[in-house]
Amino acid sequence: MIILQINTAGAWREVLHFEPENREKVLAGLAALAGVIGDSARWCLLHQGGRHHGKREWLHDIGQRIPEWASITPEEPAPLQDVEISVFAPGDDEPTTFMAYRKQAGSELFYLSGTPDQVVRGAYAWRETGQAAPLSLRRMVA
């Protein structure tokens, strides 16, 4: 068992208990949260052995793991690559983020990840994501 801990006010608090095989998934999700909270928080993983006998793994750079946003070009993102896209629709005050892919290079049309036909229009920026749509669905649209 691994315990995710945070220190924001001088004391360590347990956030989550999880199995070691889920480590990368937890760290991928934590990167966004740590980026929002900022440098005021310290994070660590406490590995098996309990509170007093466990080994701490410091996560000094966890907030830095969020991929940077990039402009959408005819070449990037590559076709059938699941990415996060930012979409700004007329009338909206804030952009919306979706996980999506495009079927061919140069296309302005993006499709919600995991679907063969749900179109998202108005994407202007993208970044890599650690998640992927099921391969069975991706093969259907290829």
C-alpha positions as CSV (number, residue, x, y, z in Angstrom):
1,M,0.0,0.0,0.0
2,I,1.2,3.6,-0.8
3,I,-0.1,6.6,1.0
4,L,-0.2,10.0,-0.7
5,Q,0.4,12.8,1.8
6,I,0.3,16.6,1.6
7,N,1.8,19.3,3.9
8,T,0.2,22.7,3.6
9,A,0.3,24.1,7.2
10,G,3.2,22.4,8.9
11,A,1.5,19.0,9.3
12,W,1.3,16.0,7.1
13,R,-2.1,14.8,6.1
14,E,-3.1,11.6,4.4
15,V,-4.9,12.2,1.1
16,L,-5.2,8.8,-0.5
17,H,-4.3,5.1,0.0
18,F,-3.6,3.2,-3.2
19,E,-2.0,0.0,-4.6
20,P,1.5,0.3,-6.0
21,E,0.3,-0.7,-9.5
22,N,-1.8,2.6,-9.6
23,R,1.2,4.8,-8.9
24,E,1.5,6.4,-12.4
25,K,-2.2,7.0,-12.6
26,V,-2.2,8.7,-9.2
27,L,0.8,10.9,-10.1
28,A,-0.8,11.9,-13.5
29,G,-4.0,13.0,-11.7
30,L,-2.0,14.7,-8.9
31,A,0.0,16.8,-11.3
32,A,-3.0,19.0,-12.2
33,L,-4.0,19.4,-8.5
34,A,-0.5,20.2,-7.4
35,G,-0.2,22.8,-10.2
36,V,-3.3,24.6,-9.0
37,I,-2.3,24.5,-5.3
38,G,1.2,25.7,-6.2
39,D,4.5,25.8,-4.3
40,S,3.0,26.3,-0.9
41,A,2.2,22.6,-0.6
42,R,4.7,19.7,-0.2
43,W,3.8,16.3,-1.4
44,C,5.2,12.8,-0.7
45,L,4.4,9.1,-1.1
46,L,4.8,7.0,1.9
47,H,5.6,3.4,0.9
48,Q,4.8,0.2,2.8
49,G,5.8,0.0,6.4
50,G,3.3,2.4,7.9
51,R,3.6,5.9,9.3
52,H,6.7,5.3,11.4
53,H,8.5,2.6,9.3
54,G,7.7,3.7,5.8
55,K,10.0,5.2,3.2
56,R,9.1,8.6,1.9
57,E,9.4,9.5,-1.7
58,W,9.4,13.3,-2.1
59,L,7.4,14.7,-5.0
60,H,9.3,18.0,-5.3
61,D,8.4,18.6,-9.0
62,I,4.9,17.2,-9.2
63,G,3.3,20.5,-10.2
64,Q,5.8,20.8,-13.1
65,R,4.5,17.6,-14.7
66,I,1.5,19.2,-16.4
67,P,2.2,19.3,-20.1
68,E,2.4,22.8,-21.7
69,W,-0.3,24.0,-24.1
70,A,0.6,24.3,-27.7
71,S,-1.1,25.9,-30.7
72,I,-2.9,23.5,-33.1
73,T,-1.1,23.2,-36.4
74,P,-1.8,21.1,-39.5
75,E,0.8,18.6,-38.2
76,E,0.1,18.7,-34.5
77,P,-1.5,17.0,-32.8
78,A,-1.0,13.8,-34.9
79,P,-4.1,12.0,-36.1
80,L,-5.7,9.5,-33.7
81,Q,-3.6,10.8,-30.8
82,D,-5.8,11.4,-27.7
83,V,-5.0,14.9,-26.4
84,E,-6.6,17.6,-24.3
85,I,-8.0,20.5,-26.4
86,S,-9.1,23.9,-25.3
87,V,-12.2,25.2,-26.9
88,F,-13.5,28.8,-26.7
89,A,-17.1,29.0,-27.9
90,P,-18.8,32.4,-28.7
91,G,-20.8,33.5,-25.6
92,D,-18.6,31.6,-23.2
93,D,-16.7,33.5,-20.5
94,E,-14.1,30.7,-20.1
95,P,-12.6,28.1,-22.4
96,T,-13.6,24.5,-22.0
97,T,-11.2,21.5,-22.0
98,F,-12.1,18.2,-23.7
99,M,-10.1,15.0,-24.3
100,A,-10.3,14.5,-28.0
101,Y,-8.5,13.4,-31.2
102,R,-8.6,14.2,-34.9
103,K,-9.0,11.7,-37.6
104,Q,-6.6,13.2,-40.2
105,A,-3.7,15.8,-40.2
106,G,-4.7,19.3,-41.0
107,S,-8.4,18.8,-40.0
108,E,-10.0,21.4,-37.8
109,L,-12.5,18.8,-36.6
110,F,-11.8,17.0,-33.3
111,Y,-13.8,14.1,-31.9
112,L,-14.5,13.4,-28.3
113,S,-12.1,10.6,-27.2
114,G,-13.8,7.2,-27.1
115,T,-16.4,8.2,-29.8
116,P,-16.3,7.8,-33.6
117,D,-18.6,10.8,-34.4
118,Q,-19.1,13.4,-31.6
119,V,-17.5,16.5,-33.1
120,V,-15.9,19.3,-31.1
121,R,-15.4,22.6,-33.0
122,G,-13.4,25.7,-32.1
123,A,-10.3,24.0,-30.7
124,Y,-7.3,26.4,-30.6
125,A,-4.8,24.8,-28.2
126,W,-3.8,21.2,-27.3
127,R,-1.5,19.3,-24.8
128,E,-0.6,15.7,-24.3
129,T,-2.6,13.7,-21.8
130,G,-1.7,10.5,-19.9
131,Q,-5.0,8.9,-20.7
132,A,-6.2,7.2,-23.8
133,A,-9.5,6.1,-25.2
134,P,-10.1,2.3,-25.5
135,L,-8.3,0.8,-28.4
136,S,-11.4,-1.0,-29.6
137,L,-13.1,2.4,-30.2
138,R,-10.0,3.9,-31.9
139,R,-9.8,1.0,-34.3
140,M,-13.4,1.6,-35.4
141,V,-12.6,5.1,-36.7
142,A,-9.2,4.4,-38.3
